[in-house]
Amino acid sequence: MQRKAKKGYFVSGKFVTEGSELDLELKRELKGSDTPSRTDRKRESDELQKLGEDLLTLRAELMARLPLSDKLVDAIADAKNITNFEGKRRQLQFVGKLMRKLDADTLEQVRAALTEQHSGSASETLALHQVEQWRERLIAEDDAFADWVTRYPESDSQQLRALIRQVRKDAQPTVAGETPRHGKTYRELFQLVRSRLNEAPDDKEDDDGTRSRTDI
């Protein structure tokens, strides 16, 4: 899925995201005043409110790295636990209010942590996609088994062959026109492939433009 492009513009070769602190600063300079307008203040407030809401989804290890006050951390934790719509809305407003007290450096660290989490999720999705590709190849193509063993000689080839055979057997319909079934061995094959790929080197392109052995 293609990532949605951020709205913004370039200044001296640097991309400025609309609504960011740099964007607001540049707009104030263009107006010839250091005093932010009501619209600017509203935009900045909304951006920080959304940033605070995003923190509710941040992984614990990334949250622990941020220099946030105990009051803000507790407010975020409370917001996670509130299920009532109106109560949650008020709590998020409180989180946004606390976010507006953070300095620019801390806000930048918050954005960096959220970006890191998003990038990590994308990497995990790609890794799972590669596992699924290998599983389907091993089931559908006889040559895929030899290819796998060549790339990953440390694999338990006997176990792999047995799983492939059983998955193919399970997928055979007992009644004409019946949808192929995927049983326990189908999931076991996925786990075996994922385990081996996780132990393998990262899939990178070599200097000569060829792919490393994890490429499918």
Secondary structure, 3 states (H helix, E strand, C coil): CCCCCCCEEEECCEEEECCCHHHHHHHHHHHCCCCCCHHHHHHHHHHHHHHHHHHHHCCHHHHHCCCCCHHHHHHHHHHHHCCCHHHHHHHHHHHHHHHCCCCHHHHHHHHHHHHHHHHHHHHHHHHHHHHHHHHHHHHHCHHHHHHHHHHCCCCCHHHHHHHHHHHHHHHCCCCCCCCCCCCHHHHHHHHHHHHHHHHCCCCCECCCCCECCCCC
